[in-house]
Amino acid sequence: MSTTARADIRIDASRDRVWTALTDPDTIARYLFGSRVSTDWKTGSPIVYRGEWDGKPYEDKGTILEIVSGERLVTSYYSPLSGKPDVPESYQTVSYLLADDGDGTLVTITQDGCADDAEAERSSGNWRMVLDSMKSVVEHG
C-alpha cells in the first residue's frame, strides 16, 4: 500500500504569475533549493532536476505526464537519493495544481507512491517548505 503526500498554499498573485514561477528554470532555482530544471515542458518529455544536497551533487528525473498551462503539471519523479533502484516501481507521481482563490491562487502539490505514512509526512513537510519559499519569491520578488 502507498500513501500520498500533500501540501497547499494560497499565493497572492494571478495564476499566470504562479504558472511562470512553476515553469521558469531561473525562478524554480530560487525556491527549490537551488535546483536547475531542464525540460521542454511538453507531455512525454523528460524533466531533470540537478543540484547539490548536503554537499553532494544529485540528478533527479522523471517525465512530464500532463501539462495544462496555468492549471496543472503532472510528472513522474525518481531520485537516486531515495535508495531505491531506478525501475518503474520506484517512480512517484507529483502533481502541481493551480486554482483561482479570490484574487490569488491556490497551489496544491501531491506526491503519490510514498511507502508509508512517515514518508508521506516527510514529503508533505518538504513540499510545505517549497511552497512557502515559492510564495515568498512570487509575492516579494
FIRO-192224 format. One line per 5 residues: their letters; for each residue x, y, z of N, C-alpha, C. Coordinates in steps of 0.2 Angstrom, whole numbers. Example, Ala and Ser with C-alpha at 12.3 -4.5 7.8 and 13.67 -1.06 7.14 Angstrom:
AS	66/-28/39/62/-22/39/66/-16/39 ~ 64/-11/35/68/-5/36/64/0/39
//
This chain:
MSTTA	4/-6/0/0/0/0/4/6/0 ~ 2/11/-4/6/18/-4/2/23/-1 ~ 5/28/1/1/34/3/3/40/-1 ~ -1/46/0/0/52/-4/2/58/1 ~ 8/61/-1/10/67/2/6/73/-1
RADIR	4/78/3/0/84/1/2/90/4 ~ 2/96/1/4/102/3/0/107/-1 ~ -2/113/2/-5/118/-2/-4/125/1 ~ -5/130/-3/-4/137/0/-8/141/-5 ~ -10/147/-2/-13/152/-6/-7/158/-7
IDASR	-6/159/-14/-2/164/-16/-5/170/-18 ~ -3/176/-16/-7/182/-18/-4/185/-25 ~ -6/181/-30/-4/183/-37/-8/179/-42 ~ -9/181/-48/-13/178/-53/-10/171/-54 ~ -14/167/-57/-12/160/-59/-7/161/-64
DRVWT	-7/165/-69/-2/166/-74/5/167/-71 ~ 5/172/-66/11/173/-62/14/167/-59 ~ 9/163/-55/12/157/-52/14/152/-57 ~ 10/151/-62/12/146/-68/19/148/-70 ~ 21/154/-71/28/156/-73/33/154/-68
ALTDP	31/155/-62/36/153/-56/37/145/-56 ~ 31/142/-58/32/134/-58/36/132/-64 ~ 36/136/-70/39/133/-76/45/137/-78 ~ 47/142/-75/53/146/-77/59/143/-73 ~ 64/140/-76/70/137/-73/74/142/-68
DTIAR	75/148/-70/78/153/-65/74/154/-59 ~ 67/155/-60/63/156/-54/63/149/-50 ~ 62/144/-53/62/137/-49/68/137/-45 ~ 74/138/-47/80/138/-43/80/142/-37 ~ 76/148/-37/76/152/-31/72/149/-26
YLFGS	67/145/-27/63/142/-22/64/134/-21 ~ 67/131/-25/68/124/-25/75/122/-23 ~ 77/124/-18/84/123/-15/90/123/-20 ~ 89/128/-25/94/129/-30/94/124/-36 ~ 89/120/-36/89/115/-42/88/118/-48
RVSTD	92/116/-53/91/118/-60/87/113/-64 ~ 82/115/-67/77/111/-70/78/111/-78 ~ 78/105/-81/79/105/-88/73/101/-91 ~ 69/104/-96/64/101/-99/62/106/-105 ~ 58/103/-110/55/107/-115/47/109/-113
WKTGS	45/106/-107/38/107/-105/33/105/-110 ~ 34/99/-112/29/95/-117/27/88/-114 ~ 21/86/-115/19/80/-112/24/74/-115 ~ 26/70/-111/30/64/-114/38/66/-113 ~ 39/72/-112/46/74/-112/50/73/-105
PIVYR	56/72/-105/60/71/-99/60/77/-95 ~ 60/77/-88/62/83/-84/67/80/-79 ~ 72/85/-79/78/83/-74/79/89/-70 ~ 81/87/-63/82/92/-58/89/90/-56 ~ 94/95/-57/101/95/-55/102/100/-49
GEWDG	106/97/-44/108/102/-39/113/99/-34 ~ 113/102/-28/118/99/-23/114/99/-16 ~ 114/93/-13/111/92/-7/116/89/-2 ~ 116/93/4/121/91/9/128/90/6 ~ 130/95/2/137/95/-1/138/90/-7
KPYED	133/86/-9/134/81/-14/129/83/-20 ~ 132/82/-26/128/83/-32/122/78/-33 ~ 117/80/-35/111/75/-37/108/76/-44 ~ 105/71/-47/101/72/-53/95/68/-52 ~ 89/71/-51/83/68/-50/80/68/-57
KGTIL	75/64/-59/72/64/-65/65/61/-66 ~ 62/62/-71/55/60/-72/53/61/-79 ~ 47/61/-80/44/63/-87/37/67/-86 ~ 36/72/-90/30/76/-90/24/71/-92 ~ 20/70/-88/14/66/-89/8/70/-92
EIVSG	7/76/-89/2/80/-91/4/87/-90 ~ 2/92/-95/3/99/-93/-2/103/-97 ~ -5/107/-93/-11/111/-95/-9/118/-92 ~ -7/122/-97/-4/129/-95/-9/133/-90 ~ -6/135/-85/-10/139/-80/-14/135/-75
ERLVT	-14/128/-76/-19/124/-72/-16/118/-69 ~ -12/114/-72/-9/108/-69/-3/106/-73 ~ 2/103/-69/8/100/-71/8/93/-67 ~ 9/88/-71/9/81/-68/16/78/-71 ~ 20/75/-66/26/72/-68/27/66/-65
SYYSP	31/61/-68/34/56/-64/40/58/-61 ~ 42/55/-55/48/58/-52/52/52/-49 ~ 59/52/-50/63/47/-46/69/51/-44 ~ 71/49/-38/78/52/-35/82/46/-33 ~ 88/46/-35/93/41/-33/94/41/-25
LSGKP	93/47/-22/94/48/-15/89/44/-11 ~ 83/42/-15/78/38/-11/81/31/-9 ~ 87/29/-12/90/22/-11/86/17/-15 ~ 81/18/-18/78/13/-22/81/12/-29 ~ 80/7/-32/83/6/-39/79/10/-44
DVPES	82/11/-50/79/15/-55/75/11/-59 ~ 69/9/-57/65/4/-60/58/8/-60 ~ 53/6/-64/47/10/-65/43/10/-58 ~ 44/5/-54/40/4/-47/43/9/-42 ~ 49/12/-44/52/17/-39/50/24/-41
YQTVS	47/25/-46/45/32/-48/38/34/-45 ~ 38/40/-43/32/43/-40/28/48/-45 ~ 22/50/-43/19/55/-47/18/61/-43 ~ 21/66/-46/20/73/-42/15/77/-47 ~ 10/80/-43/5/84/-47/5/91/-44
YLLAD	6/96/-48/5/103/-46/-1/106/-49 ~ -6/108/-45/-12/110/-47/-13/118/-45 ~ -16/122/-49/-17/129/-48/-25/130/-49 ~ -27/134/-44/-34/136/-44/-35/143/-42 ~ -40/146/-45/-41/153/-43/-44/153/-35
DGDGT	-42/158/-31/-44/159/-25/-45/166/-23 ~ -51/169/-25/-52/176/-24/-47/179/-29 ~ -43/184/-27/-38/187/-31/-31/184/-31 ~ -31/178/-28/-25/175/-28/-25/168/-31 ~ -20/164/-30/-20/157/-32/-19/152/-27
LVTIT	-23/146/-27/-22/141/-23/-17/136/-26 ~ -11/134/-23/-7/129/-26/-7/123/-22 ~ -8/117/-25/-8/111/-21/-3/106/-25 ~ 1/103/-21/6/98/-23/4/92/-20 ~ 3/86/-24/3/80/-21/8/75/-24
QDGCA	11/71/-20/16/66/-22/13/59/-20 ~ 12/55/-25/9/48/-23/15/43/-23 ~ 13/37/-20/19/32/-20/23/32/-14 ~ 21/36/-9/25/36/-3/24/29/0 ~ 30/26/3/30/19/5/25/18/12
DDAEA	25/24/16/21/23/22/19/30/24 ~ 15/31/30/13/37/32/19/42/34 ~ 24/39/37/30/43/39/34/46/33 ~ 34/42/27/37/45/21/33/51/18 ~ 26/49/19/21/54/16/22/61/20
ERSSG	23/60/27/23/66/31/29/70/30 ~ 35/66/29/41/69/27/41/73/21 ~ 38/70/16/37/73/9/33/79/10 ~ 27/78/13/22/84/14/26/90/17 ~ 30/89/22/34/94/25/39/97/21
NWRMV	42/93/17/47/96/12/43/101/7 ~ 37/98/4/33/102/0/31/108/3 ~ 29/108/9/27/114/13/32/120/13 ~ 39/117/14/44/122/13/45/125/6 ~ 44/121/1/45/123/-6/39/128/-7
LDSMK	33/127/-5/28/131/-6/29/138/-2 ~ 31/138/4/32/144/7/38/148/4 ~ 43/145/1/48/148/-2/45/151/-9 ~ 41/147/-13/38/149/-19/34/156/-17 ~ 30/155/-12/25/161/-10/30/167/-9
SVVEH	35/167/-6/40/172/-5/42/175/-11 ~ 45/171/-15/48/173/-22/43/176/-26 ~ 37/173/-27/31/176/-31/29/183/-28 ~ 27/183/-22/24/189/-19/29/195/-18 ~ 36/193/-17/40/198/-15/46/199/-19
G	47/195/-25/52/195/-29/58/192/-27
//
